[in-house]
Amino acid sequence: MKKILFLAALFFATVGSVEAKGLPANNEKKYLMNGNLSTTPSWVFEKLKPMTENEGWDMVATKSQTWNDGSTWTWKHYESSNQAVRTLYQDNGDFITILEREDGNYEQMGIPTGYNGARPMGPVRITLDDGSVFEAICPSEETYGMGFRCLFRYRFTNGTIVFGWTQFFDLKSGIFCYEKERQGLIKEIKKAEFEVREGGDDQCKYLYVTLPEDSTKCYKMNTYMFQKSNKTYYLTDTGWPHTIKQEVDGVQFYCLDSDTITSIKDNVVTYANGDQLTYTRIRGLGRFNQLGIGEDVTTVTGSIHRMGGVLKVNMMNGRLRCRLTLPNGDYFTGTFKEQYAPDRFDDNLLMYTTLTPYNGIWNRGGQTEQITKGMSKADYDRAEANKQAMADAAKKAKYDKLCAQFGKKYVDAAYDCKIIIGMPEELFTTFFKTSLDYQSAYAKRYCLSNALEAFAANARVVWVSGGRVTDIIW
């Protein structure tokens, strides 16, 4: 299951104060959050602006620059009573404020480096290649210490917003300007996930999500999932919620949004459309945990609507049989790619919108077709033949190259696991596992390093002189 994606550079920290310097003035209480939050705070929708656009900052210089990716940044330099900073603006509305260079050289275009110089200060906004937008309000003090928190929001292109408090990892110099580093940041965003660490005050502990269908409401996230009514969802990498579970009598059951469980009796789950599944708990047959112990699994048998048809899972002659029947009468009998083990159907498979026929038989219009590893038999055989042909071609190319380099006589002997007089030293040491135990100006003595190699190679000790084998001793 694919988890919700986000900044790998965001980590959750526990620090003392519940107030964060650098937040916009006027009633910081509106930025406080706790585990009972259910109404989306107004600040989630407010437009942010750099802290240097507030009173108390004087602009002393400005300069623009176009980067290799075609983006244009305007660098504006500001001073207050005791601090000098620069704010970078991009033509798409992005901005970031950072400490000015210590030498005060406003004409130097590189982003200041160092522990403090690369950190963002106050509000920051960055638009990613897919159009999603990350914004945060960071502490504005010069020294951050071991950890500091930012109020942030992440807006997906579909309008879904995730927000909360986070620790903002130190930015690399140039990450907002150089295409290579921006691509690196985007790559990190695409592989990371939201994570909520236990412990700490409420502001550090929770993330929230608000959906475009009703942005006035928000839901607390537990890792990458959240609960709405009696259904549990996770966010896809494009920000759309996907149903994975329904809660019934305090128990969570994997499901799709189209599934509605109406009753549970004697491990039999009944759905509103008449589907029924029997749940069976099996001990120790799941994936191995860190202690090397197999985890318990829950399997299901019965009938349920899936992929526009009906999926039946039952035991036939002592073996598990899965059959997906479509409305037109076509059916697939066999196993699906998503099954962890072909001899059982685990309950977590019920959260998959699509199951992939992998090994079995398709019956379409009365004509049967064998499926092997997700392909028809003809396609599978063709793919295997192509794979073998490529392997044979690579093997032959290697053989021809060796023959041209060392001579066919010696290469054939090496392939036959034989060492012969005159064999080039480089070929000999490449094909056989050896150890050099003696060397003089005129000769070398090699020992084959294990009994199996020695037995297979017709030698235990080999003398080499002038780059070729001169003597073979059993």
C-alpha positions in Angstrom: 0.0 0.0 0.0 1.3 3.3 -1.0 1.7 5.8 1.8 1.0 9.5 1.7 4.1 11.3 0.4 5.7 14.4 1.8 9.0 16.2 2.7 11.7 13.8 3.9 13.2 16.9 5.5 10.4 17.2 8.0 10.9 15.6 11.3 8.8 15.9 14.5 10.4 17.3 17.6 9.5 17.8 21.2 10.6 21.1 22.6 9.6 23.2 25.6 7.6 26.2 24.7 4.2 26.0 23.0 4.7 29.4 21.4 6.8 29.9 18.2 8.5 33.2 17.5 8.1 34.5 14.1 4.4 33.9 13.8 2.3 36.7 12.5 1.3 39.2 15.1 -2.2 39.5 16.6 -3.4 36.7 18.8 -1.1 33.7 18.4 -3.7 31.5 20.2 -5.4 30.9 16.8 -2.4 28.9 15.8 -2.7 26.5 18.8 -3.9 23.0 18.1 -4.7 19.9 20.1 -6.0 16.4 19.6 -9.6 17.4 19.7 -9.5 19.8 16.8 -12.3 19.2 14.4 -13.0 22.6 12.8 -10.4 23.8 10.3 -8.6 26.9 11.7 -8.9 30.0 9.7 -5.1 30.4 9.3 -5.1 27.3 7.0 -6.6 29.5 4.3 -4.9 32.8 5.0 -2.4 34.1 2.5 1.2 34.3 3.8 3.7 37.0 3.1 7.4 37.3 4.0 8.1 38.7 7.5 10.1 41.5 5.9 6.9 43.0 4.5 5.8 43.7 8.1 6.6 47.0 9.8 10.2 47.4 11.2 12.0 46.2 8.1 13.7 48.6 5.6 14.7 47.4 2.1 18.2 48.5 1.3 19.0 46.7 -2.0 17.4 44.5 -4.7 18.6 42.4 -7.5 17.1 39.8 -10.0 18.6 36.7 -11.5 17.4 34.1 -14.0 18.5 30.5 -13.3 19.3 27.7 -15.8 15.8 26.3 -15.4 14.3 29.6 -16.6 12.9 30.6 -13.2 13.6 34.2 -12.1 14.3 35.2 -8.5 14.3 38.7 -7.1 16.6 39.1 -4.1 15.6 41.9 -1.7 17.8 42.9 1.2 16.3 44.2 4.4 17.5 45.5 7.7 15.9 46.0 11.1 17.3 47.6 14.2 19.7 44.7 14.9 19.4 42.2 12.0 20.1 41.9 8.2 18.2 39.4 6.1 17.4 38.8 2.4 14.0 37.6 1.0 14.0 35.7 -2.3 10.9 36.1 -4.4 10.1 33.9 -7.5 7.7 35.0 -10.3 5.3 32.2 -9.3 4.7 33.7 -5.8 7.3 31.6 -3.9 9.5 33.3 -1.3 11.9 32.5 1.5 13.7 34.8 4.0 17.1 33.9 5.3 19.9 35.6 7.3 22.1 37.9 5.3 25.8 37.3 4.8 27.9 38.1 7.7 30.2 40.4 5.6 27.2 42.4 4.5 28.1 41.9 0.8 24.6 42.5 -0.8 26.0 42.0 -4.3 27.1 38.4 -3.6 24.3 36.2 -5.2 24.9 32.9 -3.4 22.7 31.9 -0.6 24.5 32.4 2.7 25.8 29.1 4.1 26.4 27.9 7.6 24.3 26.6 10.4 22.0 29.7 10.7 22.4 31.2 7.2 20.6 28.4 5.4 17.6 28.3 7.8 14.3 29.9 6.7 12.9 32.6 8.8 9.3 33.5 9.2 6.8 32.5 6.4 8.2 30.5 3.5 6.5 29.2 0.3 7.7 26.7 -2.3 5.8 25.3 -5.3 6.8 21.8 -6.4 6.9 20.5 -10.0 3.5 18.8 -9.7 1.9 22.1 -8.7 1.4 21.3 -5.0 2.5 24.0 -2.5 4.4 23.8 0.8 4.2 26.7 3.2 5.5 27.1 6.7 5.9 29.8 9.4 9.4 29.3 10.9 11.0 30.8 14.0 12.7 34.2 13.3 15.3 34.2 16.0 18.9 33.9 14.9 19.8 30.9 17.0 17.6 27.8 16.7 19.3 25.3 19.0 18.9 21.6 18.6 15.4 21.7 17.4 12.6 24.2 16.5 9.1 24.0 15.2 7.3 25.4 12.3 3.6 25.8 11.6 3.1 24.3 8.1 0.5 23.4 5.5 0.8 21.4 2.4 -1.7 21.9 -0.4 -2.2 19.2 -2.9 -3.3 20.1 -6.4 -6.8 18.7 -5.8 -7.4 21.1 -2.8 -6.6 18.6 0.0 -4.6 20.3 2.7 -2.4 18.7 5.4 -1.3 21.0 8.3 0.2 21.0 11.7 3.4 21.7 13.7 6.7 20.2 12.6 10.4 20.5 13.0 11.9 22.0 9.8 15.1 20.4 8.8 18.1 22.6 7.9 17.8 23.7 4.3 20.7 23.0 1.9 22.4 26.1 0.4 20.8 26.9 -3.0 17.9 24.4 -2.7 15.4 27.0 -3.7 17.4 28.2 -6.7 19.3 25.4 -8.4 17.4 23.0 -10.6 19.5 19.9 -9.5 18.9 20.5 -5.8 15.2 21.3 -6.4 14.8 17.9 -8.2 16.5 16.3 -5.2 14.0 17.9 -2.9 11.1 16.8 -5.0 12.5 13.3 -5.1 12.6 13.3 -1.3 9.0 14.6 -1.1 7.9 11.7 -3.4 9.4 9.0 -1.2 8.7 10.2 2.3 5.6 10.0 4.4 3.8 11.8 7.2 4.8 10.5 10.6 3.4 11.3 14.0 5.7 10.7 16.9 4.1 9.8 20.2 4.9 12.0 23.2 5.5 15.7 23.5 2.9 18.4 23.7 -0.2 18.4 21.6 1.2 20.8 18.9 4.0 18.4 18.0 1.9 15.3 18.3 -0.8 15.8 15.7 -1.3 16.4 12.0 -4.6 17.2 10.4 -6.1 17.0 7.0 -9.0 18.9 5.4 -10.7 17.8 2.2 -12.0 19.9 -0.6 -15.5 18.5 -0.3 -15.9 20.3 3.0 -12.9 22.4 4.0 -14.5 23.6 7.2 -13.9 20.2 8.8 -10.5 18.6 9.5 -9.5 15.2 10.7 -6.6 14.1 12.9 -4.0 12.0 11.1 -2.4 8.9 12.6 0.7 8.4 10.5 -0.7 8.5 6.9 -4.3 7.6 7.8 -7.3 9.4 9.2 -10.8 8.4 10.3 -14.0 10.0 9.0 -17.3 8.6 10.5 -16.8 4.9 10.8 -14.4 4.6 7.8 -10.6 4.9 7.8 -8.8 6.4 4.9 -5.3 7.0 3.7 -4.2 9.8 1.3 -2.7 8.8 -2.1 0.3 10.7 -3.4 -2.1 13.1 -5.3 -4.1 13.9 -2.1 -7.2 11.8 -2.7 -8.5 9.8 0.2 -8.8 6.0 -0.3 -11.0 3.9 2.0 -9.2 1.0 3.7 -11.2 0.1 6.8 -14.7 0.2 8.3 -15.1 0.1 12.1 -17.9 -2.1 13.4 -18.4 -2.7 17.2 -14.9 -1.3 17.8 -13.2 -3.7 15.3 -11.6 -2.5 12.1 -12.3 -4.4 8.9 -10.5 -3.9 5.6 -12.9 -2.6 2.9 -13.6 -0.3 0.0 -15.8 2.8 0.0 -18.5 0.8 -1.7 -18.5 -1.8 1.1 -21.0 -1.5 3.9 -20.8 -4.0 6.7 -24.2 -4.6 8.4 -23.5 -7.4 10.8 -20.9 -9.7 12.3 -21.8 -13.0 13.8 -19.6 -16.0 14.6 -16.7 -14.6 12.5 -19.1 -14.2 9.5 -19.2 -10.6 8.1 -22.4 -9.7 6.2 -22.6 -6.7 3.8 -25.6 -4.6 2.8 -25.6 -6.1 -0.7 -25.7 -9.6 0.6 -22.0 -10.4 0.3 -20.7 -12.7 3.1 -17.1 -13.5 4.2 -15.9 -15.8 6.9 -12.8 -14.7 8.8 -10.2 -17.1 10.2 -7.2 -16.2 12.3 -4.0 -18.2 11.6 -1.1 -18.0 14.0 2.5 -17.5 12.8 2.1 -17.7 9.0 2.6 -14.0 8.2 5.7 -11.9 7.5 8.5 -12.4 9.9 9.0 -9.6 12.4 12.4 -8.3 13.6 12.7 -11.2 16.0 12.3 -13.7 13.2 8.8 -14.7 14.4 6.0 -15.1 11.9 3.1 -12.7 12.5 -0.5 -13.9 12.8 -2.7 -13.4 9.7 -6.4 -13.2 9.1 -7.7 -15.0 6.0 -11.2 -14.8 4.4 -13.4 -17.1 2.4 -16.8 -16.4 0.9 -18.1 -14.0 -1.7 -17.7 -10.3 -2.3 -18.2 -7.8 -5.2 -14.9 -6.7 -6.7 -13.8 -5.1 -10.0 -17.3 -5.0 -11.4 -17.9 -8.6 -10.8 -18.1 -11.1 -7.9 -15.1 -12.7 -6.3 -15.5 -16.1 -4.6 -12.8 -17.5 -2.4 -13.3 -21.1 -1.1 -11.6 -24.4 -0.5 -11.8 -26.9 -3.3 -10.5 -30.4 -2.8 -8.4 -29.1 0.1 -6.9 -26.2 -1.8 -7.7 -22.5 -2.0 -9.6 -21.4 -5.1 -10.2 -17.8 -6.1 -12.7 -17.1 -8.9 -13.6 -13.7 -10.3 -16.8 -13.7 -12.4 -17.7 -10.7 -14.5 -21.2 -9.7 -15.5 -20.8 -11.1 -19.0 -20.0 -14.5 -17.7 -16.2 -14.4 -18.2 -14.2 -15.6 -15.2 -10.7 -15.9 -14.0 -9.7 -18.8 -11.7 -6.3 -18.7 -10.0 -4.2 -16.5 -7.8 -3.7 -12.7 -7.8 -0.4 -10.8 -7.8 -1.3 -9.0 -4.6 -1.6 -12.3 -2.6 1.3 -12.7 -0.1 0.9 -16.5 -0.3 -1.0 -18.3 -3.1 -2.6 -20.8 -0.6 -4.5 -18.1 1.3 -6.5 -14.9 0.8 -5.5 -12.4 3.5 -8.1 -9.9 4.7 -5.9 -6.9 3.8 -6.5 -7.7 0.1 -10.1 -6.4 0.7 -8.7 -2.8 0.6 -7.4 -3.1 -3.0 -9.6 -1.6 -5.7 -8.0 -3.8 -8.3 -6.5 -7.3 -8.0 -4.2 -8.5 -10.7 -4.8 -12.0 -12.2 -1.3 -13.5 -12.0 -1.3 -17.3 -12.3 -4.4 -19.2 -13.5 -7.0 -19.5 -16.3 -9.1 -16.9 -18.0 -12.3 -18.2 -19.5 -13.6 -15.6 -22.0 -16.6 -16.4 -24.2 -16.0 -20.1 -23.6 -12.3 -19.9 -24.7 -9.7 -20.6 -22.0 -6.3 -18.8 -21.8 -3.6 -19.7 -19.4 -2.1 -16.7 -17.4 1.5 -17.0 -16.0 3.0 -14.2 -13.9 0.3 -11.8 -15.2 0.8 -12.7 -18.9 -0.9 -15.0 -21.3 1.0 -18.2 -21.9 2.0 -17.1 -25.4 3.3 -13.7 -24.0 5.0 -15.4 -21.1 6.7 -18.0 -23.3 7.8 -15.2 -25.7 9.2 -13.1 -22.8 11.1 -16.1 -21.4 12.5 -16.9 -24.9 13.6 -13.3 -25.3 15.2 -13.3 -21.9 17.0 -16.6 -22.7 18.1 -15.3 -26.1 19.5 -12.1 -24.5 21.3 -14.2 -21.9 22.8 -16.5 -24.6 23.9 -13.5 -26.6 25.6 -11.9 -23.6 27.3 -15.2 -22.8 28.5 -15.7 -26.4 29.8 -12.1 -26.5 31.7 -12.7 -23.3 33.1 -15.9 -24.7 34.1 -14.4 -28.0 35.9 -11.5 -26.2 37.8 -13.9 -24.0 38.8 -16.0 -27.0 40.1 -12.9 -28.8 42.0 -11.9 -25.7 43.5 -15.2 -24.4 43.0 -17.8 -27.2 40.1 -20.3 -27.7 42.2 -23.3 -26.5 42.7 -21.8 -23.1 39.2 -20.3 -22.7 37.6 -23.7 -23.6 39.8 -25.3 -20.9 38.8 -22.7 -18.3 35.1 -23.1 -19.2 35.6 -26.9 -18.7 37.1 -26.1 -15.3 40.6 -27.3 -16.3 44.0 -25.6 -15.9 46.5 -26.4 -18.6 50.1 -25.5 -19.3 50.5 -22.2 -21.1 47.1 -20.8 -19.8 47.5 -17.0 -19.3 47.8 -16.0 -15.7 45.0 -13.3 -15.9 42.5 -15.9 -17.4 43.6 -18.5 -14.7 43.1 -16.1 -11.8 39.8 -14.8 -13.2 38.2 -18.3 -13.6 39.5 -19.9 -10.4 39.5 -18.9 -6.8 43.2 -18.7 -5.9 45.6 -17.3 -3.4 49.2 -16.2 -4.1 51.4 -17.7 -1.4 54.9 -17.2 -3.0 56.4 -14.8 -5.4 59.9 -14.1 -6.7 61.4 -12.1 -9.5 60.9 -15.1 -11.8 57.9 -17.1 -10.6 54.7 -17.1 -8.6 53.0 -20.0 -6.8 49.2 -20.0 -6.5 47.1 -22.3 -4.3 43.5 -23.0 -5.1 41.8 -21.7 -2.0 39.3 -24.4 -1.2 38.9 -28.1 -1.7 35.9 -27.9 -4.1 37.8 -25.6 -6.5 40.9 -27.8 -6.3 39.0 -31.0 -7.0 37.0 -29.5 -9.9 40.1 -27.9 -11.4 42.5 -30.9 -11.5 45.1 -28.9 -9.4 45.9 -27.8 -5.9 49.1 -25.8 -6.7 49.9 -23.9 -9.9 53.2 -22.3 -10.8 53.2 -19.2 -13.1 56.2 -17.7 -14.9 56.2 -14.9 -17.6 52.5 -14.4 -17.2 51.6 -18.1 -18.0 51.0 -21.4 -16.2 54.2 -23.4 -16.2 53.5 -26.3 -13.8 50.4 -28.0 -12.3 50.7 -30.0 -9.0 47.9 -32.1 -7.7 
